[in-house]
Amino acid sequence: MEPTYPPFSLSRLLNTVFSPDKKETIGVLIDLPNPRDVADLAFLRQPELTIQRIAWETFYRGLKNGVATELGLELGGFYAYAITGGSNLDLPDEAWDVDGRQVSLEKDVYPNHGILLCISTYSATAPLTAFAKQYGFRGATLHGVNNIILASGLSVDYREVSREAEKLRLAMTRADAFEIDFQINGATHTLRLEIGGQEAHKSHGLCPPGAPDVANLPAGEVYYVPTSASGFFPMVYEDGTIGLMQVEDGHVTHASLIEGHPETVDAHNQKLAADPATGIIGELGFGTQRLPVSGRDIQDEKILGTLHVATGRSDHLGGDCVPDSFTDKSHATHDDILFAPFKTPKIHVSQARMYRDGKVVPVIEQYQPAAHLIAAMTGA
């Protein structure tokens, strides 16, 4: 049975995530094709900009209409920067405010806000995490937000999300490795990810006072930065083409066509050859929440039973793949590859298993938590 959620409350969300205990200035960042369109709210006349509309109408106007005062916060600015074009690419420094003034994010925004909400087309978690640690603010990134996410993934109690994620984190921490079996067109391909006994991390949505950091919302996953990886896994490109990724020494080294457009795979191979860091396996993540499918990976990768592998940048997760690792900084993205029945119906994950303490333990079977995770969740 799908859980029910209370009506969305901006006050409850911000109070739970940030637990404000002093007067801080809170501001909102958005991205726009033309950031000057933030002046006089001209962007609201563009109906396709649904994410940015939610940023203004639900978040900033909600703060302005009493939520900031209720939480003891000072209302800061509403700023727009140019869409970066990729997940977790570095942000431009130029931005504009609603009065049409050009500002510098590093000089005028980051140092002058205690809390920043970034509600954007592409994730800005990696660059904002670095800036949070540099300038001392806290924040949340909510890229791709839509009405389904507002009514579910942003209406949950993140204290409970944190408790549930911790149960699964403890059930999978200090693993030596994971293996994932992918089935497509009658063939099985296996990817092995080396974990090296590291402590598992959790994305749980809490960003309390005293520790500059950025929460990625909706939250709810257990994740690792693999130490290496090898094998094969299928991937669906944006145009629907499916390729088979060959992985060696922690990198995707070559893609071959399974079905679709050969030129799509050829372009990927050219990018891998020109900029090998784009193929680095930078994350393995498992969803921990029971949530409805939203059509946006930011929520859908948090659904229990799904898993995702990411390539590219990993510094915001504790890894060492940074923008300078790339030949071209415009390639310095962190790209999550989500595997779920609703996202990749032609790709079936029959099993994901953990190697730990000399044992092999299934954790996901047929896109459902296996007995080990069920026992951890229920305390059985």
MIRO-896133 format. One record per residue: residue number from 0; chain; x, y, z of N, C-alpha, C in turn. Coordinates in steps of 0.1 Angstrom, whole numbers. Example, Ala and Ser with C-alpha at 12.3 -4.5 7.8 and 13.67 -1.06 7.14 Angstrom:
% MIRO-896133
 resi chain   nxx   nyy   nzz  caxx  cayy  cazz   cxx   cyy   czz
    0     A   132   -57    78   123   -45    78   132   -33    78
    1     A   128   -22    71   137   -11    71   129     0    79
//
This chain:
% MIRO-896133
 resi chain   nxx   nyy   nzz  caxx  cayy  cazz   cxx   cyy   czz
    0     A     8   -12     0     0     0     0     9    12     0
    1     A     6    22    -9    14    34   -10    10    43     2
    2     A    21    49     8    18    57    20    11    70    16
    3     A     4    76    26    -2    89    24     7   100    30
    4     A     5   112    25    14   123    29     5   134    34
    5     A    10   142    44     3   154    48     4   164    37
    6     A    -5   174    36    -3   185    26    11   192    28
    7     A    16   196    17    29   203    17    29   215    26
    8     A    39   216    34    40   228    43    55   233    42
    9     A    57   245    36    70   250    35    76   252    49
   10     A    68   257    58    73   259    72    78   246    78
   11     A    70   235    77    75   222    82    87   217    76
   12     A    88   218    62    99   213    55   112   221    60
   13     A   112   234    60   124   241    63   128   240    78
   14     A   118   239    86   121   238   100   127   224   103
   15     A   122   214    96   128   200    98   142   199    92
   16     A   144   204    80   156   203    73   167   211    80
   17     A   164   223    84   174   233    88   174   235   103
   18     A   163   232   110   162   235   125   168   249   128
   19     A   164   260   122   170   273   125   169   276   140
   20     A   181   281   145   181   284   159   186   298   162
   21     A   187   306   151   191   320   152   186   327   139
   22     A   187   340   139   182   348   128   193   347   117
   23     A   189   340   106   197   339    94   190   345    82
   24     A   197   349    72   191   353    60   189   341    50
   25     A   177   340    45   174   329    36   171   335    22
   26     A   177   329    12   175   334    -2   172   322   -11
   27     A   168   325   -24   164   315   -33   172   318   -46
   28     A   177   307   -52   184   307   -65   176   299   -75
   29     A   175   304   -87   169   297   -98   178   298  -110
   30     A   176   289  -120   183   291  -133   173   294  -144
   31     A   178   302  -154   169   306  -165   177   306  -178
   32     A   170   303  -189   177   304  -202   183   318  -204
   33     A   176   328  -200   181   342  -199   179   347  -185
   34     A   189   347  -177   187   351  -163   182   365  -161
   35     A   183   374  -171   178   387  -169   163   387  -169
   36     A   157   376  -173   142   375  -172   137   374  -158
   37     A   146   373  -148   141   374  -134   136   388  -131
   38     A   141   398  -138   137   412  -135   122   413  -137
   39     A   116   419  -127   101   421  -127    93   408  -130
   40     A   100   397  -127    93   384  -128    88   381  -142
   41     A    96   385  -152    92   383  -166    92   368  -169
   42     A   100   360  -162   100   345  -165    87   339  -162
   43     A    78   345  -154    65   339  -151    56   339  -163
   44     A    59   347  -173    51   347  -185    55   336  -195
   45     A    65   327  -191    70   316  -199    64   303  -193
   46     A    53   298  -198    47   287  -192    55   274  -190
   47     A    65   273  -199    73   261  -198    83   260  -186
   48     A    85   272  -180    94   273  -168    87   269  -155
   49     A    82   257  -155    74   252  -143    82   251  -130
   50     A    94   247  -131   103   246  -119   105   260  -113
   51     A   108   269  -121   111   283  -117    98   289  -111
   52     A    87   286  -117    74   292  -112    72   286   -98
   53     A    74   274   -95    73   268   -82    82   275   -72
   54     A    94   278   -77   104   284   -69    99   298   -64
   55     A    93   305   -73    87   318   -69    74   317   -61
   56     A    65   310   -66    51   310   -61    50   302   -48
   57     A    57   291   -47    56   282   -35    66   286   -25
   58     A    79   288   -29    90   289   -20    92   304   -16
   59     A    95   312   -26    99   326   -22    87   334   -17
   60     A    75   332   -24    64   339   -19    59   334    -6
   61     A    61   321    -4    57   315     9    66   321    20
   62     A    79   322    18    88   328    27    84   343    30
   63     A    80   350    19    77   364    21    64   366    28
   64     A    55   356    27    41   358    33    40   352    47
   65     A    52   351    53    51   347    67    60   336    72
   66     A    64   327    63    72   315    67    85   320    73
   67     A    92   329    66   105   334    71   103   339    85
   68     A    93   348    88    91   353   101    88   343   111
   69     A    80   333   107    76   322   116    88   314   121
   70     A    98   313   112   110   305   115   121   313   121
   71     A   118   326   123   129   335   128   140   338   118
   72     A   137   338   105   146   341    95   144   354    89
   73     A   155   360    83   154   372    75   153   369    61
   74     A   144   375    53   142   372    39   153   378    31
   75     A   160   370    24   170   376    15   165   377     0
   76     A   174   375    -9   170   378   -23   166   366   -31
   77     A   161   369   -43   156   359   -53   165   362   -65
   78     A   173   352   -69   183   354   -79   183   344   -90
   79     A   187   348  -102   187   339  -113   201   339  -120
   80     A   206   327  -123   218   325  -131   215   317  -144
   81     A   224   317  -153   221   311  -166   222   296  -164
   82     A   212   289  -171   212   274  -170   225   269  -175
   83     A   231   259  -167   244   254  -170   244   244  -181
   84     A   233   237  -183   233   227  -193   237   213  -190
   85     A   240   211  -177   244   197  -172   243   196  -157
   86     A   242   183  -153   241   181  -139   254   183  -131
   87     A   253   192  -121   264   195  -112   276   202  -119
   88     A   274   208  -130   284   217  -136   286   229  -127
   89     A   298   235  -127   301   247  -119   291   258  -123
   90     A   287   266  -114   278   277  -116   285   289  -121
   91     A   279   297  -130   284   310  -133   284   319  -121
   92     A   293   329  -121   293   338  -110   282   349  -112
   93     A   279   352  -124   270   363  -127   255   358  -124
   94     A   248   367  -118   234   364  -115   227   378  -115
   95     A   213   377  -116   205   389  -116   194   388  -105
   96     A   189   399   -99   179   398   -90   166   404   -96
   97     A   155   403   -88   142   407   -94   141   422   -97
   98     A   150   430   -92   150   444   -96   159   447  -108
   99     A   164   436  -114   172   437  -126   187   441  -124
  100     A   191   440  -111   205   443  -108   214   431  -111
  101     A   225   433  -117   235   422  -118   243   420  -105
  102     A   244   408  -100   252   406   -88   262   394   -90
  103     A   271   394   -81   281   383   -81   277   373   -70
  104     A   275   360   -74   271   350   -64   282   349   -53
  105     A   295   350   -57   305   348   -47   307   360   -39
  106     A   304   372   -44   306   384   -36   294   389   -29
  107     A   282   388   -35   270   394   -30   260   384   -25
  108     A   261   371   -28   250   362   -24   255   352   -14
  109     A   265   344   -17   270   333    -8   274   339     5
  110     A   282   350     6   286   355    19   275   361    28
  111     A   264   365    21   254   372    28   241   365    31
  112     A   241   352    30   230   343    32   234   332    41
  113     A   226   329    52   229   317    60   223   305    54
  114     A   212   306    47   205   295    40   202   298    26
  115     A   205   290    17   201   292     3   194   280    -3
  116     A   183   282   -10   175   272   -16   178   273   -31
  117     A   183   263   -38   185   263   -52   175   254   -59
  118     A   166   261   -66   155   253   -73   156   255   -88
  119     A   162   245   -94   167   247  -108   164   235  -117
  120     A   168   237  -130   166   227  -140   176   215  -138
  121     A   188   219  -136   199   209  -134   204   210  -119
  122     A   208   198  -114   213   198  -101   225   207   -99
  123     A   226   214   -88   237   223   -84   243   218   -71
  124     A   241   206   -67   245   201   -54   261   201   -53
  125     A   268   197   -63   283   196   -62   289   210   -60
  126     A   286   220   -69   292   233   -68   287   240   -55
  127     A   274   239   -52   270   246   -40   275   240   -27
  128     A   278   227   -27   284   221   -15   298   227   -13
  129     A   305   228   -24   319   234   -22   318   249   -18
  130     A   308   256   -23   307   270   -19   302   271    -4
  131     A   293   262     0   288   262    14   300   261    23
  132     A   309   251    20   320   249    29   330   261    29
  133     A   330   268    18   339   280    17   334   292    23
  134     A   320   294    22   314   306    27   306   304    40
  135     A   304   292    44   298   289    57   282   289    57
  136     A   276   288    46   261   288    46   257   273    45
  137     A   244   272    47   237   259    45   227   260    34
  138     A   223   249    28   215   250    17   207   237    13
  139     A   199   238     3   192   227    -2   191   229   -17
  140     A   193   218   -24   191   218   -39   178   210   -42
  141     A   169   215   -50   157   209   -53   154   210   -68
  142     A   164   205   -76   162   206   -90   151   197   -95
  143     A   144   202  -106   134   194  -112   121   193  -104
  144     A   119   201   -94   107   199   -85    94   201   -93
  145     A    84   193   -90    71   194   -96    60   191   -86
  146     A    48   191   -90    37   191   -80    37   177   -73
  147     A    40   166   -80    41   153   -74    51   153   -63
  148     A    63   159   -65    73   159   -55    69   168   -43
  149     A    63   179   -46    58   188   -35    48   180   -26
  150     A    39   172   -32    29   165   -25    34   152   -19
  151     A    46   148   -21    51   135   -16    65   136   -10
  152     A    75   137   -19    89   137   -14    93   149    -6
  153     A    86   160    -7    88   172     1    78   173    12
  154     A    69   164    14    59   164    24    62   154    35
  155     A    73   146    34    76   136    44    83   142    56
  156     A    84   135    67    91   139    78   106   134    77
  157     A   115   144    74   129   140    72   136   134    84
  158     A   131   136    96   136   129   107   134   114   106
  159     A   122   111   101   118    97    99   126    91    87
  160     A   128    99    77   136    95    65   150    91    70
  161     A   155   100    78   169    98    83   170    85    92
  162     A   160    83   100   160    70   108   159    58    99
  163     A   151    58    89   149    46    81   162    44    72
  164     A   167    55    67   180    54    59   191    49    67
  165     A   191    52    80   202    47    89   201    32    91
  166     A   189    27    91   188    12    93   194     5    81
  167     A   191    11    69   197     4    57   212     7    55
  168     A   216    19    60   230    22    59   238    12    68
  169     A   233     9    80   240     0    88   240   -14    82
  170     A   229   -17    75   228   -31    69   238   -33    57
  171     A   243   -21    52   251   -23    40   265   -16    42
  172     A   268   -11    53   281    -4    55   292   -14    56
  173     A   304    -9    53   316   -16    53   316   -28    43
  174     A   309   -27    33   309   -38    23   322   -38    15
  175     A   326   -50    11   338   -51     3   335   -48   -12
  176     A   323   -52   -16   320   -50   -30   305   -53   -32
  177     A   300   -48   -44   286   -52   -48   287   -57   -62
  178     A   279   -66   -66   277   -70   -79   262   -69   -83
  179     A   260   -64   -96   246   -62  -100   245   -69  -114
  180     A   234   -77  -115   231   -85  -127   220   -77  -134
  181     A   223   -74  -147   214   -67  -156   210   -76  -167
  182     A   197   -78  -169   193   -86  -180   186   -78  -191
  183     A   190   -80  -204   184   -73  -215   185   -82  -227
  184     A   174   -83  -235   174   -91  -247   179  -105  -245
  185     A   176  -111  -234   180  -125  -231   194  -127  -226
  186     A   202  -116  -225   216  -117  -220   217  -111  -207
  187     A   226  -116  -199   229  -111  -185   243  -104  -185
  188     A   244   -92  -180   256   -85  -179   258   -81  -164
  189     A   270   -83  -159   273   -80  -145   283   -69  -143
  190     A   280   -60  -134   289   -50  -130   293   -52  -116
  191     A   306   -52  -113   312   -53  -100   317   -40   -96
  192     A   313   -35   -84   318   -22   -78   326   -25   -65
  193     A   338   -21   -65   346   -23   -53   344   -12   -43
  194     A   341   -15   -31   338    -6   -20   349    -4   -10
  195     A   357   -15    -8   369   -14     0   366   -13    15
  196     A   354   -18    19   351   -17    34   348    -3    39
  197     A   345     6    30   342    20    35   329    21    42
  198     A   328    31    51   315    34    57   305    39    46
  199     A   293    33    46   283    38    37   278    52    41
  200     A   274    60    32   269    73    35   253    73    33
  201     A   247    83    38   232    84    36   229    98    32
  202     A   220    99    23   214   112    19   200   112    26
  203     A   199   121    37   187   119    45   180   133    47
  204     A   184   143    41   176   155    41   178   165    53
  205     A   186   161    62   188   170    74   201   178    73
  206     A   200   191    75   212   200    74   212   209    86
  207     A   215   204    98   213   211   110   223   223   112
  208     A   221   232   121   230   243   123   244   238   127
  209     A   254   246   124   268   243   129   276   236   119
  210     A   271   231   108   279   224    98   275   228    84
  211     A   282   237    78   279   242    64   278   230    55
  212     A   267   229    48   265   217    40   252   220    31
  213     A   250   211    22   239   212    13   231   199    12
  214     A   218   200    15   210   188    14   204   187     0
  215     A   204   175    -6   197   173   -19   183   167   -17
  216     A   173   175   -20   159   171   -17   152   169   -30
  217     A   143   159   -30   140   149   -20   152   140   -17
  218     A   154   136    -4   165   128     0   160   113     3
  219     A   169   105     6   165    91    10   173    81     2
  220     A   186    80     5   194    69    -2   206    66     6
  221     A   211    54     4   224    50     9   234    49    -3
  222     A   245    55    -1   254    56   -13   269    54    -9
  223     A   277    51   -19   291    49   -18   298    56   -30
  224     A   311    60   -28   319    63   -40   328    51   -42
  225     A   326    43   -52   334    31   -54   349    34   -55
  226     A   357    24   -50   371    26   -52   376    21   -66
  227     A   368    12   -72   370     7   -86   357     0   -90
  228     A   358    -4  -103   346   -11  -109   351   -18  -121
  229     A   344   -29  -125   347   -37  -137   335   -44  -141
  230     A   335   -48  -154   323   -55  -159   316   -48  -170
  231     A   303   -50  -170   294   -44  -180   281   -40  -174
  232     A   275   -29  -180   261   -25  -177   255   -18  -188
  233     A   242   -20  -190   235   -13  -201   230     1  -196
  234     A   229    10  -206   225    23  -203   216    29  -214
  235     A   205    35  -209   196    41  -219   200    56  -221
  236     A   202    60  -233   206    74  -236   193    82  -237
  237     A   194    95  -237   183   104  -237   174   102  -249
  238     A   179    98  -261   171    96  -273   165    81  -273
  239     A   167    74  -263   161    60  -262   170    49  -267
  240     A   182    53  -273   192    43  -277   197    36  -264
  241     A   200    23  -265   205    16  -254   219    11  -258
  242     A   229    14  -249   243     9  -252   247     1  -240
  243     A   258    -7  -243   264   -16  -233   277    -9  -229
  244     A   278    -6  -216   290     1  -211   301   -10  -207
  245     A   313    -9  -212   324   -17  -207   331    -9  -197
  246     A   333   -16  -185   340    -9  -174   353   -16  -170
  247     A   363    -8  -169   376   -13  -165   383    -4  -156
  248     A   388    -9  -145   396     0  -136   388    12  -131
  249     A   375    10  -129   367    21  -124   362    31  -134
  250     A   364    29  -147   360    38  -158   352    30  -168
  251     A   342    37  -173   336    33  -186   346    36  -197
  252     A   350    25  -204   361    27  -214   355    26  -228
  253     A   344    20  -230   338    18  -243   323    15  -242
  254     A   316    20  -252   302    17  -253   299    10  -266
  255     A   291     0  -266   287    -7  -278   271    -7  -279
  256     A   267    -7  -291   252    -6  -294   245   -18  -291
  257     A   234   -17  -283   224   -28  -281   212   -26  -290
  258     A   207   -14  -290   196   -10  -299   195     5  -300
  259     A   190    10  -312   188    24  -313   197    30  -324
  260     A   203    42  -321   210    50  -331   225    48  -329
  261     A   232    42  -339   247    40  -337   254    53  -335
  262     A   249    64  -341   256    77  -339   256    82  -325
  263     A   246    78  -317   246    82  -303   257    75  -295
  264     A   259    63  -298   270    55  -291   283    60  -296
  265     A   284    63  -309   297    68  -315   301    81  -308
  266     A   291    90  -306   294   103  -300   299   101  -285
  267     A   293    91  -278   297    88  -265   311    83  -265
  268     A   315    74  -274   328    69  -274   339    79  -277
  269     A   335    89  -286   344   100  -289   346   108  -276
  270     A   336   110  -268   337   118  -256   346   111  -246
  271     A   344    98  -245   352    90  -235   366    90  -239
  272     A   369    90  -252   383    90  -257   389   104  -254
  273     A   382   114  -257   387   128  -255   388   132  -241
  274     A   379   127  -232   379   131  -218   375   119  -209
  275     A   385   111  -206   383    98  -199   376   100  -185
  276     A   377   112  -179   371   114  -166   356   113  -167
  277     A   350   115  -179   336   114  -180   331   100  -178
  278     A   340    90  -179   336    76  -177   338    71  -163
  279     A   344    79  -154   346    75  -140   334    71  -133
  280     A   334    59  -127   322    55  -119   323    62  -105
  281     A   314    72  -103   316    81   -92   306    78   -80
  282     A   296    69   -82   287    66   -72   279    53   -74
  283     A   276    47   -64   266    36   -63   256    40   -53
  284     A   243    40   -56   233    44   -47   220    35   -47
  285     A   214    34   -35   202    26   -33   191    35   -27
  286     A   179    35   -32   168    43   -27   163    37   -14
  287     A   158    45    -5   153    40     8   139    44    12
  288     A   132    52     3   119    56     6   108    50    -2
  289     A    96    49     4    84    45    -4    77    58    -9
  290     A    79    60   -22    74    73   -28    67    70   -42
  291     A    58    78   -46    53    76   -59    63    80   -70
  292     A    61    75   -82    70    79   -93    66    93   -97
  293     A    76   102   -98    74   116  -101    78   119  -115
  294     A    85   111  -122    90   114  -136   103   122  -135
  295     A   108   125  -123   120   132  -121   130   123  -113
  296     A   142   121  -118   151   112  -112   155   116   -98
  297     A   154   129   -95   158   134   -81   149   127   -71
  298     A   136   125   -74   128   117   -64   128   102   -67
  299     A   128    99   -80   126    85   -84   138    76   -80
  300     A   150    82   -79   161    74   -75   161    71   -59
  301     A   152    78   -52   151    76   -38   141    65   -34
  302     A   134    59   -45   124    49   -42   130    36   -38
  303     A   126    30   -28   131    17   -23   130     7   -33
  304     A   141    -1   -36   141   -11   -46   148    -7   -59
  305     A   150     6   -60   158    11   -72   172    13   -68
  306     A   181    13   -78   195    16   -76   200    25   -87
  307     A   210    32   -85   216    40   -95   231    40   -95
  308     A   237    41  -106   252    42  -108   254    56  -114
  309     A   264    63  -110   267    76  -116   281    77  -121
  310     A   282    85  -132   296    87  -138   299   102  -136
  311     A   312   104  -135   318   118  -135   321   123  -121
  312     A   318   135  -119   322   143  -107   317   136   -94
  313     A   326   135   -84   322   129   -71   327   136   -59
  314     A   332   148   -60   338   155   -49   328   159   -38
  315     A   315   161   -43   305   165   -33   300   153   -25
  316     A   304   141   -29   301   128   -22   313   123   -14
  317     A   324   130   -14   336   126    -7   346   119   -16
  318     A   343   119   -29   353   113   -39   363   124   -43
  319     A   372   119   -52   383   128   -57   382   132   -71
  320     A   371   130   -78   369   134   -91   363   148   -91
  321     A   371   158   -94   368   172   -93   368   178  -107
  322     A   363   191  -109   363   197  -122   376   197  -129
  323     A   387   198  -122   400   198  -128   405   184  -133
  324     A   397   174  -129   400   161  -134   396   159  -149
  325     A   388   168  -154   383   167  -168   392   175  -178
  326     A   393   170  -190   400   178  -200   392   191  -203
  327     A   379   190  -203   371   201  -206   361   203  -195
  328     A   361   214  -188   353   216  -176   338   216  -179
  329     A   334   218  -192   320   217  -195   315   202  -195
  330     A   325   193  -193   321   179  -192   321   174  -177
  331     A   323   183  -168   325   180  -154   311   178  -147
  332     A   303   169  -152   290   166  -147   290   154  -137
  333     A   280   153  -130   277   141  -122   264   135  -127
  334     A   264   124  -134   253   119  -141   248   106  -135
  335     A   236   107  -128   230    95  -123   223    87  -133
  336     A   226    74  -133   220    64  -142   210    55  -134
  337     A   197    58  -135   188    52  -126   183    39  -133
  338     A   182    28  -125   176    16  -129   164    13  -121
  339     A   152    12  -128   139    10  -121   130     6  -132
  340     A   120    -2  -128   110    -8  -138   103     3  -146
  341     A   100    14  -140    93    25  -146   102    34  -155
  342     A   115    33  -152   125    42  -159   132    34  -170
  343     A   135    22  -168   143    14  -177   136     0  -179
  344     A   124     0  -185   116   -12  -186   122   -23  -194
  345     A   131   -20  -203   138   -30  -211   150   -36  -204
  346     A   154   -30  -193   166   -35  -185   160   -40  -172
  347     A   163   -53  -169   158   -59  -157   170   -62  -147
  348     A   169   -56  -135   179   -60  -125   174   -72  -117
  349     A   180   -83  -120   175   -96  -114   181   -96   -99
  350     A   193   -91   -97   198   -92   -84   210   -82   -82
  351     A   210   -76   -70   222   -68   -66   226   -75   -53
  352     A   239   -79   -52   244   -86   -40   256   -79   -34
  353     A   257   -80   -21   268   -74   -13   278   -85    -9
  354     A   290   -82   -10   301   -90    -5   306   -83     8
  355     A   305   -90    19   309   -84    32   312   -95    42
  356     A   324   -94    48   328  -104    59   328  -118    54
  357     A   332  -120    41   333  -133    36   320  -139    31
  358     A   309  -131    32   296  -136    28   291  -129    16
  359     A   282  -136     9   275  -129    -3   260  -128     1
  360     A   255  -115     1   242  -113     7   234  -105    -4
  361     A   223  -111    -9   215  -103   -18   208   -91   -11
  362     A   208   -80   -18   202   -68   -12   190   -63   -20
  363     A   190   -65   -33   179   -62   -42   176   -74   -51
  364     A   164   -78   -52   160   -89   -62   147   -84   -69
  365     A   148   -85   -82   136   -81   -90   131   -67   -86
  366     A   140   -58   -84   136   -44   -80   129   -43   -67
  367     A   131   -53   -58   125   -52   -45   136   -55   -35
  368     A   135   -49   -23   145   -52   -12   145   -67    -9
  369     A   156   -72    -8   158   -87    -4   157   -88    11
  370     A   157  -101    15   154  -104    29   163   -97    39
  371     A   176   -95    35   185   -88    44   181   -74    47
  372     A   176   -66    37   172   -53    39   158   -52    46
  373     A   149   -62    42   136   -62    49   138   -64    64
  374     A   147   -73    68   150   -76    82   156   -63    89
  375     A   164   -56    82   170   -44    87   159   -33    89
  376     A   149   -32    80   139   -22    81   129   -26    92
  377     A   126   -38    94   116   -43   103   121   -46   117
  378     A   134   -48   118   140   -52   130   139   -67   133
  379     A   136   -74   123   134   -89   124   147   -96   126
//
